[in-house]
């Protein structure tokens, strides 16, 4: 028996070819040449570079120092996320249309409308500037150390959280919230008894995911002097201590894996 022909095959072929035609100029613009990786000279240099990482350094004093910097990395991510929440929550409440009293009549008043647009513009600015750039700025303002990393994560992630929180709140069921507002409830009451119970699981899941991302970011920020495991790794690389770098890379992989397991467990318990 002849299998039936896929009725949508022409559309799939067309869009696949269109995607390739659009992707090709981008590949040319990036000068992406993977064959260079397999050039004999490149392979020789890569081999010498990787050989410098062996053996890993496992001296007790060094491992104790790595443990301290790993704990500091987790602390940077956690404190930064806490400050990001303190920044994102009020901005979300102001920018969420469903919590606007004037919007109940169908059209938001001019003052609240422009306030909402201003807050949304602020969230765009915060999340548009990468945390690495913020860290470079704060390293020059407050000096080297974890403070710069905490502030960088707080600003960038505050913008991210505020945007996504608002989208989650506005995409869910809003009938209960509007009913509370129409019957005289305040915006905070409508939020806590209307919007939050319906969206708590999704909000918490996204927050935990961002905390996991913040741990990875805090390591990267260390390379610009923002403290933690990344700064220690940068110091070792500058001194060509490949064994120390390999040990810290292994610890970093284990740290990210542990954060992933914790976040997965929390999402499963909330789901």
NUGU-61272 format. One line per 10 residues: number of its first residue (from 1); for each residue x, y, z of C-alpha. Coordinates in steps of 0.1 Angstrom, whole numbers, plus 2048, in hexadecimal, padded with zeros to 3 digits. Layout:
N
NUM) X,Y,Z  ...;
This chain:
271
1) 800,800,800  80E,822,7F6  812,839,814  7FE,859,811  810,878,806  815,893,81F  7FD,8AF,814  813,8CA,823  834,8BF,813  836,8DC,7FB;
11) 832,8F5,816  84D,8E4,82B  865,8E3,80E  85E,907,806  864,914,829  883,8FE,82D  893,90C,80E  889,930,818  899,92B,83A  8B9,91F,82A;
21) 8BA,93C,812  8B5,954,82F  8CF,943,845  8EA,942,82A  8F2,968,82A  8F4,966,850  90D,94A,84F  921,95D,835  920,97D,84B  92E,96A,869;
31) 94A,95B,855  941,939,864  95A,920,857  959,900,86D  973,8EF,856  98E,905,867  989,8F0,887  996,8D2,875  9B4,8E2,866  9D4,8D0,870;
41) 9E4,8F0,87F  9C4,8F7,893  9C2,8D3,8A0  9E7,8D6,8AB  9E1,8F6,8BE  9C1,8E8,8CD  9D3,8C9,8D9  9EF,8DD,8EA  9D5,8F4,8FA  9C0,8D7,908;
51) 9DF,8C5,914  9E7,8E2,92A  9C7,8DB,93F  9D4,8B9,94B  9D6,8AE,966  9BC,8C1,97A  9C7,8D1,99A  9B9,8BF,9B8  9CD,8CD,9D5  9B7,8D1,9F5;
61) 9C0,8F6,9F9  9B6,8FE,9D5  996,8E9,9D8  98C,8FC,9F7  991,91D,9E5  97C,911,9C8  961,906,9E0  960,92A,9EF  95E,93A,9CD  943,921,9C2;
71) 92E,92B,9E0  935,950,9D8  928,94A,9B5  908,93B,9C1  904,958,9DA  909,971,9BE  8EE,961,9A9  8D6,95D,9C6  8DA,980,9D3  8D8,98F,9B0;
81) 8B8,97C,9A9  8A9,988,9CA  8B0,9AC,9C1  8A3,9A6,99E  882,99A,9AD  880,9B9,9C3  884,9CD,9A4  86E,9B9,98C  84F,9B3,9A2  845,9D8,9A7;
91) 84D,9E0,982  838,9C3,978  81A,9CE,98D  81C,9F1,97D  820,9E5,959  806,9CA,959  7E7,9D6,947  7CF,9BE,958  7D5,9CF,97A  7CC,9F1,96D;
101) 7AC,9FF,97B  7A8,A18,95F  7AA,9FC,945  78B,9EC,952  776,A04,93E  788,9F8,91E  7A1,A14,919  7BD,A1C,932  7BF,A40,93E  7DB,A55,92F;
111) 7F0,A57,94F  7F1,A32,957  7F6,A2A,933  816,A3F,930  822,A33,952  81E,A0F,946  831,A17,926  84D,A27,939  850,A09,950  851,9F2,932;
121) 86C,A07,922  880,A05,942  87D,9DF,941  889,9DF,91D  8A8,9F3,926  8B0,9DD,944  8AE,9BC,931  8BE,9CA,911  8DF,9D1,922  8F1,9B0,928;
131) 8FB,9A8,94C  91F,9A7,940  91D,9CC,936  90D,9D5,957  929,9C2,969  944,9D6,956  932,9F6,961  92F,9EC,985  953,9DF,988  95E,A03,980;
141) 944,A11,998  947,9FA,9B7  968,9E9,9AF  970,9C4,9AA  95C,9AB,9BC  93A,99A,9C0  927,9BB,9C4  92B,9C3,99F  91E,9A0,996  900,9A3,9AD;
151) 8F5,9C5,99F  8FA,9BA,97B  8E4,99B,980  8CA,9B0,993  8C6,9C9,977  8C6,9B2,958  8B1,997,969  89A,9B1,978  891,9BC,955  88D,998,949;
161) 877,98E,966  861,9AD,963  85A,9A7,93E  852,982,941  83E,986,962  829,99F,950  823,988,932  81A,96B,949  801,980,95D  7F1,98E,93E;
171) 7EF,96E,92A  7DB,95B,945  7B7,95C,950  7AF,97F,95B  78A,97D,963  78E,978,988  7A6,996,98A  78F,9AD,977  772,9A2,98D  785,9AB,9AD;
181) 78F,9CD,99F  76B,9D5,994  75F,9CC,9B7  777,9E5,9C9  796,9D0,9CF  7B7,9E1,9CE  7D1,9D8,9B4  7E6,9C5,9CE  7C7,9B2,9D9  7BE,9A9,9B5;
191) 7E2,99E,9AF  7E5,988,9CE  7C2,978,9CC  7BC,979,9A7  7DB,978,991  7F5,968,9A8  7E3,947,9B1  7DD,93F,98C  800,947,981  816,93E,9A0;
201) 823,91E,992  82E,92D,971  83D,94C,981  851,936,99A  85C,91F,97F  86A,93C,96A  87B,94B,988  88C,92B,991  898,928,96D  8A6,94B,96E;
211) 8B8,943,98E  8C9,926,97C  8D3,93D,960  8E0,956,979  8F8,93C,987  907,938,964  908,95E,95F  91A,963,980  937,94E,974  93A,961,954;
221) 939,982,967  957,977,97B  96C,97B,95C  967,9A1,95D  970,9A3,982  94D,99D,991  959,982,9AA  951,95E,9AE  95D,93F,99C  961,951,97A;
231) 97A,96A,988  98F,94F,997  98E,93C,976  999,95B,964  9B6,960,97B  9C1,93C,975  9BE,93F,94F  9D4,95F,950  9EE,94B,963  9EB,92E,94B;
241) 9E2,916,967  9CE,8FE,951  9CA,8E4,96D  9B8,8FE,983  9A2,908,966  998,8E4,95F  98F,8DE,984  97A,8FE,985  969,8F5,964  95F,8D3,973;
251) 952,8E4,992  93E,8FD,97C  92E,8E0,968  925,8CF,988  916,8EF,996  901,8F6,977  8F5,8D1,977  8EC,8D4,99C  8D9,8F5,996  8C7,8E4,979;
261) 8BC,8C7,98F  8B0,8DE,9AA  89C,8F4,992  88D,8D5,981  882,8C7,9A2  872,8E8,9AC  860,8EA,98B  854,8C7,98E  847,8CD,9B2  835,8ED,9A6;
271) 827,8DC,987;
